[in-house]
Amino acid sequence: MSGSGSHRLAAGKSETIKVDIREMGFRRSYRVHLPAGSAGHGKLPLLVMLHGAFETAKSMERLTGFSDLADRENFIVVYPNGIGLFGFLQHWNAGHCCGKAQKDGIDDVAFLETVLEDVISRFSVDPNRIYMAGHSNGGMLACLYAVEKPGRLAALAVVSGTIGSREVEKGVWQQIARPSFGLPVLIIHGHNDQTVPYSGGPSRNHKSREFVSVADTVAFWKSVNQCRGEAGKHSLCNGRVLVQQWMTGAHRLVLHTIYDWAHDWPGPRVPPGDKNSRALENYDAADIIWGFFRDL
């Protein structure tokens, strides 16, 4: 199932593809999975999944299970790679965060645009059903991309991310600019997150940085999406997950607060080799995110 490009990828398979952008002497790349049942289905939805800091496209494919879900639900999923050294310690410049990518001014929004153009040229993508999700630093970049590329995305999902932060010593808060448009947004955040604290403030793991709170992040998107009134509420997982939904406005906004959960990707899988993590029973962020996108 190819577009105008000459590259062919077998249905139900994943492959890493390089693009014509170099950083630190290395060509940048992304991983793409074409669903098993894609033949004859015309233009398919596309999900762009951004890994967190020090993760990779391959690790996020394993951890999230999005490729298996794509086979069941028939959508294309792409996992771009951030910058790093020899394929390790990869991260993103999300405008306000973080690391060498931010310090060096890496234009990751332009990189994501190049990835999208490349995927669209190779495969049959529905341009009206392009979605983006990200974890932590990747979620922050997804927010930045959404506001800098108006109309490109049909919806956005952010896991353990926020719209702004600051270096404590410099004291200047930076956050994404308020756009003149809105889009459906799903936010998932652990209430015990100490890396990007739910209530905002200093990060336990990155002591030189403070983050905007989830409440302020939600208020930002409520304003952008013109949400009015009180949120509808219900719970999942025997009360462990509080779901708040704002349906009155230009676009839907949903917040999942997961109690007794920190910064790990929320789901039944555990990061390979991570003995400190555990699975989250009866909750799979990939299913939640795709359900949110699919049902819009």
N, C-alpha and C positions, 0 to 999 in steps of 0.2 A: 504494500500500500504506500506508494511514493507520490510525492508532489512533482514539481518541475525539476528537482535535483536528480542526480544519477544514483545517489545512495539508496540502497535497499536494505531493509531490516525485516527479518522474519517475524511474523506475528507471534506474540507470546514471549518474545525475547527482549533483552536489554543490551545496550551497547553504549560505550563511551565515544563521543564524537568531539573532535577538536575544532575550534573556530580560529579565524585569522586575527586574533588579538593576543599580544604578548605582554606579560608582566614578569619582571624579575628574570627575563631571559627564557621563560617558558610559555608555550602556547596554552591558552585557556580552553577549558573543556566543559562539557555537560554529559550527563548520562540520560538516555531516553529509553522508555519502555513502550512498545507497541502492543496493545491488547490482543489476546489470543483470538478473539472473535471479530476482529476488525474488518476482515475481507467482506466487501460488498455492502458496508454500512454507510458509505458516503463520508461526509465531513464529521469528525468526532470532536468532542470536548477535549480541552487540553488543560492539565493541571501542572503548574510550575511549583515544585517543592524545594524550598531553600533550607539548607542545613544550618545548624547553629555553629558558633565558634568552635574550632578545633575538631569539627566533624567533616565528613566528606559526602559526596554524592552517593557512593556505594554504601557507606554506613547508614545514611538516612533511608536508602531503599530497603535495607535489611530491617532497620529499627521500626519504621512506620508501617511496612506492609502495603504501601500504596500500589506497588506493581501487581501484587496478587489481587487487590481490590479492583484495579483497572481491568484485569482479565475478566472479573465477574461483572463489572458495571460498564465495560466497553468505553473507556476513555484513554487518551494518551497521557503519560506522566513523564515529566522532565525534571531531572535533578542537576542543576548547575553546580559547578565547583567554585568555591571562593579562592582567594589567593593564599598561598602557603609556600613552604619550602619542601621540594621533592614530594609533593602530594600530602604533606602532613601539616597540622596546625592551621588548617584553612579557616578563613574568616572573611568578613565583609566590611566595606565602608557604608554604613547606614546613615551617613550624614552627621549624626551625633555620637556614633560609636561604631567600631572600636579598633584598637590596636594599630598595627602597621598599615593596614588598608586605609584607615582614616587618616593616619599621620602622613602617608604618602599621597593622599588625595586620589586614590584609585576610583575611577568612575564605574562603579558596579551597576548603576542604572543603565548606562550605555551598554555594558556587557550583557545584562539581561535582555535588552532590546535586540542585541545582535543574536543572542540565543533564540529568542522568539522568531525573528526573521528567518533564521536558519532552519528551525523546526518546521515553520510554515512552508518553506520552500521544498522541504523533503517529504512531508507527510500531509495527509488530507485533514486539515484542522478547520473547525468551525470558528471563524473570527469573533462571533458573538458569544462564544462560550469558552473564554480563556480565563482561568482562575489562578490565583496565586496564594500559597500558604507558606509560612515560615516558622521555624522554631528559634526562640531567643534572638541572637544577632541576625539570624535569617528573617525572623518575623519583623524586626526593625527595618531591614532593607525592603521587605515586602510593602510596609507602610510607605516608605520613601518612594518606591517605584509607583505605587498607586496614585500618590498625589502629584508626582512629576510627569506621569503619562496618563492624563485624563482620558477616560473612555476606552482605554486599552483592555482593562480588566472588567469582567462581569461581576466579580465578587472577590473578597479578601478574607483570609483567616490568619490569625496571629496567635501563636502558642508561646507563652512565657516571654512575651516581648512588650515593648512600650514605645511611646512616641517621642521620648526625649530623655536626656541625661546631661550630666556635667562632670568635668574633672574637678574634684574637690578643691585642689590648690588654685585653679584658675577662677572658680566661682561663677562662671558664666553658663547659664542654662542654654542648651541647644535642643530644638525639637523640630519636627517636620512642619512645614508651612501649612496654614489652613487653606485647603483648596476651595474653589468656587463651585464644586460639584460634590456629589456623594456617591456611595456605592454600598451594597450590602456588606456588612462586616460581622465576623464571628471572632470573639476573643475567648481564649481558654487560658486560665492561669491558676497555678497552685497557690493556695492560701498560705502555705509555709515556705514559699520560695524565698531563699536568702540570696540568690545570685542576682535576680531582678526582683526586688522585694515587692510583694503585693501592695503594701502600704506606702511604697516609695522610700527614698532615702538611700543610705550607703549600702553597697553590695558587700556581703561577707566575703565573697571570693575575689572581688576586685575592689579593694579598700579605697583606691584612689577615685572611684566613680560613684555618683549618686544617680538614681533613676526616678523618673516621673512615676507616680503611682498608677495602679490600675483604675482607681476612681477617676483620676484626671484624664487618663487615656479614654475611658468610656465617655466622660463629659465632652472631650474633643470630638469624638465621632457622633455623639448625640447632637451637638451643634451643627456639625457638617451635614448630617442626614436629616436635620430639622425634626428630630424625635420629640414628641410631646407627651405629657402625662406620665403616670407611674408605669413601671415595668410590670408585665405579667410575670408570675413566678411559678416554678414547679421544681421538683427535685428528682434526681436520678440516683441509682446505686444506694438505696436505703438512706437517702438524705445526705450522702457524702458529697454529691454534686448539686449545687444550687444553680438553676438556670433562670436568667432574667432576660426578658425579651421586650424590646420596644418596637411595636408594629405600626404606631401612628407616626408617620413621617414620610419623607421621600423614599427612604430605603430601610430595610430591616436591619436591626442591630441586636446581637445576641451575646451575652456574657455567660460563660461557664466558670464558676468558682469551684475548685476542687479542694475540699478540706483534707487535712493530713496528707498533703502532697507538696513536693518541693519543685525542683527545676527540671526534672527528667521529662522526657516525652511521655505523655499520659497514654498508657495502653498496656496490652497484655504481654508485650515483648520487653526484654531487658537488654540494655546495651551489651554487646559481646565483651566478656572479660570484666565487666563492671560488677564487683561483688557487693557494692554498697547500694545498688538499685534493686527494685523489686517490681513485679508486674502490678498493674492496677486492674483488679478483677472487675468484670462486667462493664468496662468502659474502654473504648478504643477510639482515640482521637481521629484516626484516619476515617473510620466509619462516620463519626460525628461531622467531620469537615466535609466529606463528600456528600453526605446527606443534606447538609446545609446548602451546598452549591447546587446539587441536583434538583432540589425541591423549590428553588426560587421561581 
